[in-house]
């Protein structure tokens, strides 16, 4: 199924950025927005946008600086919108998602998994929300971010896990028409016992030492 064609039903499902990029490349007449692009804007995007001013970095591309919560684009201005590692940073993420639905027909969302989120140092202060995907109901589950594991990776080092463990580190979702969301309050702070990475390492080393001795 061509993801750029119009369909008459709502859809939220798992996908992959490799498939998305391949499909977008084969539909080069479409208007494609990469929002929250940072320094790594998608090569297929015809417009790129961010809350920070990257106009000097993207001198040869159509860059738009976002100034307000309401995105500076017309209704259904784009055929496709990419929001990669953005939504977990947005305080009013529900409004932001409604804006994505308003300005585009379809899109791609990439988010850290709960596990991937917990492993990275920078996420402790940078991320507000946690997300998971309900494969049965096809709904995005949202909750306030929780720290369950002592982080031990930097953003750059975590990317080295992508080739082997990508499905454990990130959620890759394609949506059409609307993005179904449910607030998930099943995980409460009082139910969390934080796992210390140092303790895990100590147990590992202790086990290795016993094996050597034996």
Backbone as JSON Lines, residues from 0, in Angstrom:
{"i":0,"aa":"X","n":[0.84,-1.19,0.0],"ca":[0.0,0.0,0.0],"c":[0.87,1.24,0.0]}
{"i":1,"aa":"X","n":[0.6,2.17,-0.88],"ca":[1.34,3.41,-0.95],"c":[0.86,4.35,0.15]}
{"i":2,"aa":"X","n":[1.75,4.75,1.04],"ca":[1.33,5.54,2.2],"c":[0.94,6.96,1.83]}
{"i":3,"aa":"X","n":[1.26,7.41,0.61],"ca":[0.94,8.78,0.23],"c":[-0.46,8.87,-0.38]}
{"i":4,"aa":"X","n":[-1.03,7.77,-0.81],"ca":[-2.36,7.8,-1.38],"c":[-3.39,8.07,-0.29]}
{"i":5,"aa":"X","n":[-4.5,8.74,-0.7],"ca":[-5.57,9.02,0.27],"c":[-6.37,7.75,0.55]}
{"i":6,"aa":"X","n":[-6.68,7.52,1.81],"ca":[-7.53,6.4,2.22],"c":[-8.65,6.95,3.07]}
{"i":7,"aa":"X","n":[-9.74,6.23,3.16],"ca":[-10.93,6.71,3.84],"c":[-11.09,6.12,5.23]}
{"i":8,"aa":"X","n":[-9.99,5.81,5.88],"ca":[-10.08,5.25,7.22],"c":[-8.92,5.77,8.08]}
{"i":9,"aa":"X","n":[-9.15,5.77,9.38],"ca":[-8.12,6.2,10.32],"c":[-7.11,5.08,10.49]}
{"i":10,"aa":"X","n":[-5.86,5.46,10.7],"ca":[-4.82,4.45,10.77],"c":[-3.67,4.92,11.65]}
{"i":11,"aa":"X","n":[-3.25,4.05,12.54],"ca":[-2.04,4.26,13.33],"c":[-1.38,2.9,13.46]}
{"i":12,"aa":"X","n":[-0.17,2.77,12.95],"ca":[0.47,1.46,12.96],"c":[1.98,1.6,13.01]}
{"i":13,"aa":"X","n":[2.64,0.51,13.36],"ca":[4.09,0.48,13.36],"c":[4.61,0.49,11.92]}
{"i":14,"aa":"X","n":[5.78,1.09,11.75],"ca":[6.42,1.14,10.45],"c":[7.92,1.18,10.68]}
{"i":15,"aa":"X","n":[8.67,1.68,9.72],"ca":[10.11,1.9,9.9],"c":[10.5,3.14,9.12]}
{"i":16,"aa":"X","n":[11.48,3.87,9.62],"ca":[11.92,5.08,8.93],"c":[12.51,4.74,7.57]}
{"i":17,"aa":"X","n":[13.1,3.56,7.43],"ca":[13.65,3.15,6.13],"c":[12.54,3.01,5.1]}
{"i":18,"aa":"X","n":[11.44,2.41,5.49],"ca":[10.3,2.27,4.58],"c":[9.69,3.64,4.26]}
{"i":19,"aa":"X","n":[9.55,4.47,5.29],"ca":[9.0,5.81,5.08],"c":[9.86,6.6,4.1]}
{"i":20,"aa":"X","n":[11.16,6.61,4.3],"ca":[12.06,7.37,3.42],"c":[12.0,6.86,1.99]}
{"i":21,"aa":"X","n":[11.96,5.55,1.82],"ca":[11.88,4.96,0.48],"c":[10.6,5.38,-0.23]}
{"i":22,"aa":"X","n":[9.49,5.36,0.52],"ca":[8.21,5.72,-0.06],"c":[8.13,7.2,-0.4]}
{"i":23,"aa":"X","n":[8.62,8.05,0.5],"ca":[8.61,9.49,0.25],"c":[9.49,9.84,-0.94]}
{"i":24,"aa":"X","n":[10.61,9.18,-1.06],"ca":[11.52,9.43,-2.18],"c":[10.87,9.12,-3.52]}
{"i":25,"aa":"X","n":[10.0,8.11,-3.53],"ca":[9.31,7.72,-4.76],"c":[8.09,8.58,-5.04]}
{"i":26,"aa":"X","n":[7.76,9.5,-4.14],"ca":[6.63,10.42,-4.31],"c":[7.13,11.84,-4.17]}
{"i":27,"aa":"X","n":[8.03,12.24,-5.07],"ca":[8.74,13.51,-4.9],"c":[7.92,14.75,-5.26]}
{"i":28,"aa":"X","n":[6.64,14.58,-5.62],"ca":[5.78,15.74,-5.87],"c":[5.0,16.16,-4.63]}
{"i":29,"aa":"X","n":[5.19,15.43,-3.54],"ca":[4.46,15.74,-2.31],"c":[5.13,16.83,-1.5]}
{"i":30,"aa":"X","n":[4.3,17.56,-0.75],"ca":[4.82,18.57,0.17],"c":[5.04,17.88,1.52]}
{"i":31,"aa":"X","n":[6.28,17.88,1.97],"ca":[6.66,17.12,3.17],"c":[7.31,18.05,4.18]}
{"i":32,"aa":"X","n":[6.83,18.02,5.41],"ca":[7.36,18.84,6.49],"c":[8.11,17.99,7.5]}
{"i":33,"aa":"X","n":[9.3,18.43,7.88],"ca":[10.02,17.84,9.02],"c":[10.0,18.88,10.13]}
{"i":34,"aa":"X","n":[9.26,18.58,11.2],"ca":[9.1,19.53,12.29],"c":[9.93,19.1,13.49]}
{"i":35,"aa":"X","n":[10.68,20.05,14.08],"ca":[11.62,19.72,15.14],"c":[12.85,19.06,14.54]}
{"i":36,"aa":"X","n":[13.3,19.61,13.43],"ca":[14.35,18.97,12.62],"c":[15.72,18.94,13.28]}
{"i":37,"aa":"X","n":[16.01,19.95,14.13],"ca":[17.36,20.03,14.7],"c":[18.39,20.15,13.59]}
{"i":38,"aa":"X","n":[19.53,19.48,13.77],"ca":[20.59,19.51,12.76],"c":[20.51,18.33,11.8]}
{"i":39,"aa":"X","n":[19.47,17.51,11.91],"ca":[19.39,16.29,11.1],"c":[18.05,16.22,10.37]}
{"i":40,"aa":"X","n":[17.73,17.24,9.6],"ca":[16.47,17.27,8.87],"c":[16.39,16.14,7.86]}
{"i":41,"aa":"X","n":[15.2,15.6,7.69],"ca":[14.98,14.52,6.73],"c":[15.26,15.02,5.32]}
{"i":42,"aa":"X","n":[15.99,14.25,4.55],"ca":[16.41,14.67,3.21],"c":[15.24,14.78,2.24]}
{"i":43,"aa":"X","n":[14.1,14.14,2.55],"ca":[12.92,14.19,1.67],"c":[12.02,15.39,1.95]}
{"i":44,"aa":"X","n":[12.26,16.1,3.05],"ca":[11.39,17.21,3.44],"c":[11.53,18.4,2.5]}
{"i":45,"aa":"X","n":[10.39,18.94,2.08],"ca":[10.39,20.15,1.26],"c":[10.38,21.41,2.12]}
{"i":46,"aa":"X","n":[9.93,21.26,3.38],"ca":[9.96,22.34,4.37],"c":[10.45,21.75,5.69]}
{"i":47,"aa":"X","n":[11.3,22.5,6.38],"ca":[11.77,22.05,7.69],"c":[11.52,23.16,8.71]}
{"i":48,"aa":"X","n":[11.26,22.76,9.95],"ca":[10.87,23.75,10.97],"c":[11.39,23.33,12.34]}
{"i":49,"aa":"X","n":[11.62,24.34,13.18],"ca":[12.09,24.08,14.54],"c":[11.84,25.33,15.39]}
{"i":50,"aa":"X","n":[11.81,25.14,16.71],"ca":[11.65,26.28,17.62],"c":[12.96,27.07,17.71]}
{"i":51,"aa":"X","n":[14.07,26.43,17.4],"ca":[15.35,27.11,17.33],"c":[15.59,27.6,15.9]}
{"i":52,"aa":"X","n":[16.37,28.65,15.77],"ca":[16.62,29.23,14.45],"c":[17.82,28.54,13.8]}
{"i":53,"aa":"X","n":[17.54,27.66,12.85],"ca":[18.58,26.96,12.1],"c":[18.7,27.48,10.67]}
{"i":54,"aa":"X","n":[18.23,28.7,10.44],"ca":[18.21,29.23,9.07],"c":[19.62,29.35,8.48]}
{"i":55,"aa":"X","n":[20.59,29.66,9.3],"ca":[21.97,29.74,8.8],"c":[22.55,28.37,8.49]}
{"i":56,"aa":"X","n":[22.09,27.37,9.23],"ca":[22.57,26.0,9.0],"c":[21.95,25.42,7.73]}
{"i":57,"aa":"X","n":[20.65,25.77,7.49],"ca":[19.94,25.25,6.32],"c":[19.74,26.38,5.3]}
{"i":58,"aa":"X","n":[20.8,26.96,4.85],"ca":[20.72,28.12,3.96],"c":[20.08,27.79,2.61]}
{"i":59,"aa":"X","n":[20.22,26.56,2.16],"ca":[19.7,26.18,0.84],"c":[18.36,25.46,0.92]}
{"i":60,"aa":"X","n":[17.7,25.52,2.1],"ca":[16.42,24.82,2.26],"c":[15.37,25.76,2.82]}
{"i":61,"aa":"X","n":[14.11,25.4,2.66],"ca":[13.0,26.21,3.15],"c":[12.81,25.96,4.64]}
{"i":62,"aa":"X","n":[13.43,26.81,5.46],"ca":[13.35,26.67,6.91],"c":[12.35,27.65,7.5]}
{"i":63,"aa":"X","n":[11.52,27.18,8.45],"ca":[10.53,28.01,9.12],"c":[10.76,27.91,10.63]}
{"i":64,"aa":"X","n":[10.9,29.06,11.29],"ca":[11.07,29.07,12.74],"c":[9.69,29.11,13.4]}
{"i":65,"aa":"X","n":[9.47,28.22,14.36],"ca":[8.19,28.14,15.06],"c":[8.22,29.08,16.26]}
{"i":66,"aa":"X","n":[7.26,29.98,16.33],"ca":[7.24,30.99,17.38],"c":[6.16,30.72,18.43]}
{"i":67,"aa":"X","n":[5.08,30.04,18.04],"ca":[3.94,29.86,18.94],"c":[3.48,28.41,18.97]}
{"i":68,"aa":"X","n":[2.56,28.11,19.88],"ca":[2.02,26.75,19.97],"c":[1.31,26.37,18.68]}
{"i":69,"aa":"X","n":[0.53,27.3,18.15],"ca":[-0.15,27.06,16.87],"c":[0.88,27.12,15.76]}
{"i":70,"aa":"X","n":[0.97,26.06,15.0],"ca":[1.99,25.98,13.96],"c":[1.68,26.93,12.81]}
{"i":71,"aa":"X","n":[2.7,27.58,12.24],"ca":[2.49,28.61,11.21],"c":[2.23,28.04,9.82]}
{"i":72,"aa":"X","n":[1.29,27.12,9.73],"ca":[0.98,26.48,8.45],"c":[-0.54,26.38,8.28]}
{"i":73,"aa":"X","n":[-0.98,26.36,7.02],"ca":[-2.4,26.28,6.71],"c":[-2.93,24.87,6.96]}
{"i":74,"aa":"X","n":[-4.25,24.75,7.07],"ca":[-4.88,23.45,7.21],"c":[-4.54,22.57,6.01]}
{"i":75,"aa":"X","n":[-4.09,21.34,6.28],"ca":[-3.74,20.36,5.24],"c":[-2.77,20.93,4.21]}
{"i":76,"aa":"X","n":[-1.84,21.76,4.68],"ca":[-0.85,22.33,3.77],"c":[0.12,21.27,3.26]}
{"i":77,"aa":"X","n":[0.32,20.21,4.05],"ca":[1.3,19.2,3.68],"c":[0.66,17.84,3.44]}
{"i":78,"aa":"X","n":[1.29,17.09,2.55],"ca":[0.86,15.72,2.32],"c":[1.35,14.8,3.42]}
{"i":79,"aa":"X","n":[2.49,15.16,4.01],"ca":[3.13,14.29,4.99],"c":[3.95,15.14,5.96]}
{"i":80,"aa":"X","n":[3.91,14.77,7.26],"ca":[4.69,15.49,8.26],"c":[5.49,14.49,9.09]}
{"i":81,"aa":"X","n":[6.74,14.81,9.34],"ca":[7.64,13.98,10.13],"c":[7.91,14.68,11.46]}
{"i":82,"aa":"X","n":[7.67,13.97,12.56],"ca":[7.96,14.48,13.9],"c":[8.79,13.43,14.61]}
{"i":83,"aa":"X","n":[10.11,13.57,14.52],"ca":[11.02,12.57,15.07],"c":[11.65,13.06,16.36]}
{"i":84,"aa":"X","n":[11.36,12.37,17.46],"ca":[11.89,12.71,18.78],"c":[11.56,14.16,19.15]}
{"i":85,"aa":"X","n":[10.29,14.49,19.01],"ca":[9.8,15.84,19.3],"c":[8.73,15.82,20.39]}
{"i":86,"aa":"X","n":[7.74,14.94,20.25],"ca":[6.54,15.0,21.08],"c":[6.85,14.82,22.56]}
{"i":87,"aa":"X","n":[7.87,14.02,22.88],"ca":[8.21,13.78,24.29],"c":[8.73,15.04,24.99]}
{"i":88,"aa":"X","n":[9.1,16.07,24.2],"ca":[9.61,17.33,24.75],"c":[8.5,18.37,24.96]}
{"i":89,"aa":"X","n":[7.34,18.18,24.37],"ca":[6.3,19.22,24.3],"c":[5.37,19.14,25.5]}
{"i":90,"aa":"X","n":[5.26,20.22,26.24],"ca":[4.42,20.24,27.45],"c":[2.98,19.9,27.11]}
{"i":91,"aa":"X","n":[2.39,20.64,26.17],"ca":[1.01,20.37,25.76],"c":[1.05,19.49,24.51]}
{"i":92,"aa":"X","n":[1.42,18.23,24.69],"ca":[1.61,17.34,23.54],"c":[0.3,17.05,22.82]}
{"i":93,"aa":"X","n":[-0.83,17.09,23.54],"ca":[-2.11,16.81,22.9],"c":[-2.48,17.9,21.9]}
{"i":94,"aa":"X","n":[-2.19,19.15,22.26],"ca":[-2.43,20.26,21.32],"c":[-1.5,20.13,20.12]}
{"i":95,"aa":"X","n":[-0.24,19.77,20.39],"ca":[0.74,19.61,19.31],"c":[0.31,18.53,18.33]}
{"i":96,"aa":"X","n":[-0.19,17.41,18.84],"ca":[-0.64,16.33,17.98],"c":[-1.84,16.77,17.14]}
{"i":97,"aa":"X","n":[-2.74,17.55,17.75],"ca":[-3.88,18.07,16.99],"c":[-3.41,18.99,15.87]}
{"i":98,"aa":"X","n":[-2.33,19.72,16.13],"ca":[-1.77,20.59,15.1],"c":[-1.17,19.77,13.95]}
{"i":99,"aa":"X","n":[-0.52,18.66,14.29],"ca":[0.0,17.78,13.24],"c":[-1.14,17.27,12.36]}
{"i":100,"aa":"X","n":[-2.24,16.87,13.0],"ca":[-3.4,16.39,12.27],"c":[-4.0,17.49,11.4]}
{"i":101,"aa":"X","n":[-3.94,18.73,11.91],"ca":[-4.54,19.86,11.17],"c":[-3.77,20.18,9.9]}
{"i":102,"aa":"X","n":[-2.44,20.17,9.98],"ca":[-1.64,20.67,8.86],"c":[-1.28,19.59,7.83]}
{"i":103,"aa":"X","n":[-1.5,18.33,8.15],"ca":[-1.08,17.26,7.23],"c":[-2.12,16.16,7.15]}
{"i":104,"aa":"X","n":[-2.07,15.42,6.06],"ca":[-2.96,14.29,5.86],"c":[-2.45,13.03,6.57]}
{"i":105,"aa":"X","n":[-1.14,12.91,6.61],"ca":[-0.5,11.7,7.14],"c":[0.84,12.09,7.75]}
{"i":106,"aa":"X","n":[1.46,11.13,8.44],"ca":[2.78,11.45,8.97],"c":[3.48,10.29,9.63]}
{"i":107,"aa":"X","n":[4.69,10.59,10.07],"ca":[5.55,9.62,10.75],"c":[5.95,10.2,12.1]}
{"i":108,"aa":"X","n":[5.78,9.41,13.14],"ca":[6.19,9.79,14.5],"c":[7.28,8.84,14.96]}
{"i":109,"aa":"X","n":[8.35,9.39,15.5],"ca":[9.37,8.56,16.13],"c":[9.56,9.02,17.56]}
{"i":110,"aa":"X","n":[9.52,8.06,18.48],"ca":[9.61,8.35,19.91],"c":[10.52,7.32,20.57]}
{"i":111,"aa":"X","n":[11.18,7.7,21.66],"ca":[11.93,6.67,22.4],"c":[10.96,5.72,23.09]}
{"i":112,"aa":"X","n":[11.29,4.46,23.16],"ca":[10.52,3.54,23.99],"c":[10.78,3.91,25.45]}
{"i":113,"aa":"X","n":[10.0,3.36,26.35],"ca":[10.22,3.63,27.77],"c":[11.6,3.17,28.21]}
{"i":114,"aa":"X","n":[12.03,2.01,27.68],"ca":[13.36,1.52,28.01],"c":[14.43,2.43,27.42]}
{"i":115,"aa":"X","n":[14.32,2.73,26.13],"ca":[15.31,3.59,25.49],"c":[15.4,4.95,26.15]}
{"i":116,"aa":"X","n":[14.26,5.48,26.57],"ca":[14.22,6.78,27.25],"c":[14.99,6.74,28.56]}
{"i":117,"aa":"X","n":[14.86,5.65,29.3],"ca":[15.48,5.55,30.62],"c":[16.99,5.37,30.58]}
{"i":118,"aa":"X","n":[17.52,4.9,29.48],"ca":[18.95,4.58,29.41],"c":[19.84,5.79,29.18]}
{"i":119,"aa":"X","n":[19.26,6.91,28.72],"ca":[20.05,8.05,28.26],"c":[20.06,9.18,29.28]}
{"i":120,"aa":"X","n":[21.27,9.67,29.59],"ca":[21.45,10.75,30.57],"c":[20.62,11.98,30.25]}
{"i":121,"aa":"X","n":[20.72,12.47,29.01],"ca":[20.09,13.74,28.64],"c":[18.58,13.72,28.77]}
{"i":122,"aa":"X","n":[17.97,12.54,28.65],"ca":[16.52,12.44,28.68],"c":[15.93,12.78,30.05]}
{"i":123,"aa":"X","n":[16.74,12.65,31.1],"ca":[16.27,12.91,32.47],"c":[15.74,14.33,32.6]}
{"i":124,"aa":"X","n":[16.42,15.28,31.97],"ca":[16.01,16.68,32.07],"c":[15.28,17.18,30.84]}
{"i":125,"aa":"X","n":[15.47,16.52,29.69],"ca":[14.91,17.02,28.44],"c":[13.51,16.49,28.12]}
{"i":126,"aa":"X","n":[13.16,15.32,28.63],"ca":[11.89,14.7,28.26],"c":[10.84,14.87,29.36]}
{"i":127,"aa":"X","n":[9.6,15.11,28.93],"ca":[8.48,15.32,29.84],"c":[7.56,14.1,29.88]}
{"i":128,"aa":"X","n":[7.4,13.47,28.72],"ca":[6.41,12.4,28.57],"c":[7.04,11.07,28.19]}
{"i":129,"aa":"X","n":[6.32,10.02,28.54],"ca":[6.62,8.65,28.14],"c":[5.54,8.2,27.17]}
{"i":130,"aa":"X","n":[5.92,7.39,26.19],"ca":[4.93,6.86,25.26],"c":[5.16,5.38,25.02]}
{"i":131,"aa":"X","n":[4.06,4.69,24.81],"ca":[4.09,3.28,24.4],"c":[2.99,3.11,23.37]}
{"i":132,"aa":"X","n":[3.03,2.0,22.64],"ca":[2.03,1.76,21.61],"c":[1.25,0.49,21.92]}
{"i":133,"aa":"X","n":[-0.07,0.61,21.93],"ca":[-0.96,-0.53,22.13],"c":[-1.24,-1.16,20.77]}
{"i":134,"aa":"X","n":[-0.62,-2.3,20.5],"ca":[-0.75,-2.94,19.19],"c":[-2.13,-3.54,18.96]}
{"i":135,"aa":"X","n":[-2.87,-3.81,20.03],"ca":[-4.2,-4.38,19.89],"c":[-5.2,-3.29,19.52]}
{"i":136,"aa":"X","n":[-5.21,-2.21,20.31],"ca":[-6.16,-1.12,20.1],"c":[-5.67,-0.08,19.1]}
{"i":137,"aa":"X","n":[-4.37,-0.16,18.72],"ca":[-3.76,0.81,17.8],"c":[-3.87,2.23,18.35]}
{"i":138,"aa":"X","n":[-3.45,2.36,19.61],"ca":[-3.52,3.64,20.32],"c":[-2.16,3.98,20.9]}
{"i":139,"aa":"X","n":[-1.82,5.26,20.87],"ca":[-0.61,5.75,21.51],"c":[-0.91,6.0,22.98]}
{"i":140,"aa":"X","n":[-0.17,5.36,23.87],"ca":[-0.37,5.52,25.31],"c":[0.62,6.56,25.84]}
{"i":141,"aa":"X","n":[0.11,7.53,26.56],"ca":[0.94,8.63,27.07],"c":[0.86,8.72,28.58]}
{"i":142,"aa":"X","n":[1.99,8.99,29.21],"ca":[2.02,9.2,30.66],"c":[3.22,10.07,31.0]}
{"i":143,"aa":"X","n":[3.18,10.65,32.19],"ca":[4.32,11.43,32.65],"c":[5.56,10.53,32.73]}
{"i":144,"aa":"X","n":[6.67,11.09,32.33],"ca":[7.9,10.31,32.29],"c":[8.32,9.84,33.69]}
{"i":145,"aa":"X","n":[8.79,8.6,33.78],"ca":[9.3,8.03,35.03],"c":[10.73,7.55,34.8]}
{"i":146,"aa":"X","n":[11.57,7.7,35.81],"ca":[12.94,7.19,35.73],"c":[13.03,5.93,36.58]}
{"i":147,"aa":"X","n":[13.18,4.79,35.91],"ca":[13.21,3.5,36.61],"c":[14.6,2.88,36.64]}
{"i":148,"aa":"X","n":[15.48,3.37,35.79],"ca":[16.83,2.82,35.69],"c":[17.82,3.97,35.76]}
{"i":149,"aa":"X","n":[18.91,3.79,36.47],"ca":[19.97,4.8,36.47],"c":[20.56,4.88,35.06]}
{"i":150,"aa":"X","n":[20.46,6.03,34.39],"ca":[20.93,6.13,33.01],"c":[22.45,5.97,32.92]}
{"i":151,"aa":"X","n":[22.9,5.38,31.8],"ca":[24.33,5.15,31.65],"c":[24.81,5.36,30.21]}
{"i":152,"aa":"X","n":[23.94,5.94,29.35],"ca":[24.32,6.2,27.97],"c":[24.16,7.67,27.63]}
{"i":153,"aa":"X","n":[25.02,8.18,26.76],"ca":[24.82,9.5,26.19],"c":[23.97,9.35,24.93]}
{"i":154,"aa":"X","n":[23.45,10.46,24.39],"ca":[22.65,10.39,23.17],"c":[23.47,9.78,22.04]}
{"i":155,"aa":"X","n":[24.71,10.22,21.9],"ca":[25.55,9.72,20.81],"c":[25.86,8.23,20.95]}
{"i":156,"aa":"X","n":[26.14,7.79,22.17],"ca":[26.45,6.37,22.36],"c":[25.21,5.49,22.2]}
{"i":157,"aa":"X","n":[24.03,6.03,22.53],"ca":[22.8,5.24,22.4],"c":[22.48,4.95,20.93]}
{"i":158,"aa":"X","n":[22.92,5.83,20.04],"ca":[22.66,5.63,18.62],"c":[23.4,4.41,18.07]}
{"i":159,"aa":"X","n":[24.46,4.0,18.77],"ca":[25.21,2.83,18.33],"c":[24.4,1.54,18.54]}
{"i":160,"aa":"X","n":[23.36,1.62,19.38],"ca":[22.52,0.46,19.62],"c":[21.47,0.29,18.53]}
{"i":161,"aa":"X","n":[21.26,1.33,17.72],"ca":[20.16,1.32,16.76],"c":[20.19,0.16,15.78]}
{"i":162,"aa":"X","n":[21.37,-0.15,15.24],"ca":[21.44,-1.17,14.2],"c":[21.0,-2.54,14.71]}
{"i":163,"aa":"X","n":[21.26,-2.84,15.97],"ca":[20.95,-4.16,16.52],"c":[19.67,-4.17,17.37]}
{"i":164,"aa":"X","n":[19.41,-3.08,18.1],"ca":[18.3,-3.07,19.06],"c":[17.3,-1.95,18.81]}
{"i":165,"aa":"X","n":[17.17,-1.52,17.57],"ca":[16.34,-0.35,17.28],"c":[14.9,-0.52,17.76]}
{"i":166,"aa":"X","n":[14.31,-1.71,17.57],"ca":[12.92,-1.91,17.97],"c":[12.74,-1.81,19.48]}
{"i":167,"aa":"X","n":[13.82,-1.98,20.25],"ca":[13.76,-1.85,21.7],"c":[14.01,-0.41,22.14]}
{"i":168,"aa":"X","n":[14.61,0.39,21.26],"ca":[15.01,1.75,21.62],"c":[14.01,2.82,21.17]}
{"i":169,"aa":"X","n":[13.34,2.58,20.03],"ca":[12.44,3.61,19.49],"c":[11.12,3.02,19.02]}
{"i":170,"aa":"X","n":[10.07,3.87,19.04],"ca":[8.79,3.57,18.42],"c":[8.76,4.28,17.08]}
{"i":171,"aa":"X","n":[8.42,3.56,16.03],"ca":[8.3,4.13,14.69],"c":[6.87,3.92,14.23]}
{"i":172,"aa":"X","n":[6.11,5.01,14.09],"ca":[4.68,4.9,13.83],"c":[4.26,5.74,12.62]}
{"i":173,"aa":"X","n":[3.42,5.15,11.8],"ca":[2.78,5.87,10.69],"c":[1.33,6.15,11.07]}
{"i":174,"aa":"X","n":[0.88,7.38,10.8],"ca":[-0.51,7.73,11.08],"c":[-1.17,8.34,9.86]}
{"i":175,"aa":"X","n":[-2.47,8.2,9.83],"ca":[-3.26,8.8,8.77],"c":[-4.56,9.33,9.35]}
{"i":176,"aa":"X","n":[-4.89,10.56,9.03],"ca":[-6.13,11.22,9.44],"c":[-6.07,11.67,10.9]}
{"i":177,"aa":"X","n":[-6.01,10.73,11.86],"ca":[-5.93,11.12,13.26],"c":[-4.94,10.23,14.01]}
{"i":178,"aa":"X","n":[-4.48,10.74,15.15],"ca":[-3.56,9.99,16.01],"c":[-4.31,9.69,17.3]}
{"i":179,"aa":"X","n":[-4.7,8.45,17.49],"ca":[-5.46,8.08,18.68],"c":[-4.53,8.04,19.9]}
{"i":180,"aa":"X","n":[-4.94,8.73,20.98],"ca":[-4.13,8.82,22.19],"c":[-4.97,8.44,23.41]}
{"i":181,"aa":"X","n":[-4.32,7.79,24.35],"ca":[-4.95,7.48,25.63],"c":[-3.96,7.78,26.74]}
{"i":182,"aa":"X","n":[-4.41,8.49,27.77],"ca":[-3.55,8.76,28.92],"c":[-3.46,7.5,29.77]}
{"i":183,"aa":"X","n":[-2.25,7.07,30.05],"ca":[-2.0,5.83,30.79],"c":[-1.47,6.17,32.18]}
{"i":184,"aa":"X","n":[-2.28,5.95,33.19],"ca":[-1.88,6.23,34.57],"c":[-1.6,4.95,35.36]}
{"i":185,"aa":"X","n":[-1.34,3.87,34.64],"ca":[-1.14,2.57,35.3],"c":[0.18,2.5,36.07]}
{"i":186,"aa":"X","n":[1.16,3.32,35.66],"ca":[2.46,3.32,36.34],"c":[2.51,4.5,37.29]}
{"i":187,"aa":"X","n":[2.56,4.22,38.58],"ca":[2.58,5.26,39.6],"c":[3.96,5.33,40.24]}
{"i":188,"aa":"X","n":[4.32,6.52,40.69],"ca":[5.65,6.71,41.29],"c":[5.89,5.79,42.48]}
{"i":189,"aa":"X","n":[4.85,5.55,43.27],"ca":[5.02,4.74,44.47],"c":[5.26,3.26,44.13]}
{"i":190,"aa":"X","n":[4.95,2.86,42.88],"ca":[5.13,1.46,42.49],"c":[6.49,1.21,41.85]}
{"i":191,"aa":"X","n":[7.32,2.25,41.74],"ca":[8.59,2.13,41.04],"c":[9.73,1.89,42.03]}
{"i":192,"aa":"X","n":[10.48,0.85,41.81],"ca":[11.73,0.62,42.53],"c":[12.86,0.85,41.55]}
{"i":193,"aa":"X","n":[13.59,1.92,41.74],"ca":[14.61,2.3,40.77],"c":[15.75,1.29,40.75]}
{"i":194,"aa":"X","n":[16.12,0.89,39.54],"ca":[17.2,-0.07,39.35],"c":[18.52,0.68,39.18]}
{"i":195,"aa":"X","n":[19.48,0.35,40.01],"ca":[20.78,1.0,39.94],"c":[21.68,0.26,38.95]}
{"i":196,"aa":"X","n":[22.19,0.98,37.98],"ca":[23.09,0.38,36.99],"c":[24.37,-0.11,37.67]}
{"i":197,"aa":"X","n":[24.81,0.62,38.7],"ca":[26.02,0.23,39.42],"c":[25.84,-1.12,40.09]}
{"i":198,"aa":"X","n":[24.64,-1.35,40.66],"ca":[24.37,-2.65,41.3],"c":[24.37,-3.78,40.27]}
{"i":199,"aa":"X","n":[23.82,-3.49,39.09],"ca":[23.81,-4.49,38.02],"c":[25.24,-4.86,37.63]}
{"i":200,"aa":"X","n":[26.09,-3.86,37.5],"ca":[27.5,-4.1,37.13],"c":[28.2,-4.91,38.22]}
{"i":201,"aa":"X","n":[27.94,-4.56,39.48],"ca":[28.57,-5.28,40.59],"c":[28.16,-6.75,40.61]}
{"i":202,"aa":"X","n":[26.87,-7.01,40.36],"ca":[26.4,-8.39,40.33],"c":[27.02,-9.15,39.16]}
{"i":203,"aa":"X","n":[27.16,-8.45,38.04],"ca":[27.77,-9.08,36.87],"c":[29.23,-9.45,37.15]}
{"i":204,"aa":"X","n":[29.97,-8.49,37.72],"ca":[31.38,-8.73,38.02],"c":[31.54,-9.83,39.07]}
{"i":205,"aa":"X","n":[30.64,-9.85,40.06],"ca":[30.69,-10.88,41.09],"c":[30.48,-12.26,40.49]}
{"i":206,"aa":"X","n":[29.54,-12.36,39.56],"ca":[29.26,-13.64,38.9],"c":[30.46,-14.09,38.06]}
{"i":207,"aa":"X","n":[31.07,-13.14,37.35],"ca":[32.24,-13.47,36.52],"c":[33.4,-13.94,37.37]}
{"i":208,"aa":"X","n":[33.59,-13.3,38.53],"ca":[34.67,-13.69,39.43],"c":[34.44,-15.12,39.95]}
{"i":209,"aa":"X","n":[33.19,-15.44,40.29],"ca":[32.88,-16.79,40.79],"c":[33.15,-17.83,39.72]}
{"i":210,"aa":"X","n":[32.86,-17.47,38.47],"ca":[33.11,-18.4,37.37],"c":[34.6,-18.63,37.18]}
{"i":211,"aa":"X","n":[35.4,-17.58,37.36],"ca":[36.84,-17.71,37.21],"c":[37.41,-18.58,38.32]}
{"i":212,"aa":"X","n":[36.95,-18.35,39.54],"ca":[37.43,-19.1,40.7],"c":[37.08,-20.58,40.56]}
{"i":213,"aa":"X","n":[35.86,-20.84,40.08],"ca":[35.41,-22.22,39.93],"c":[36.02,-22.89,38.7]}
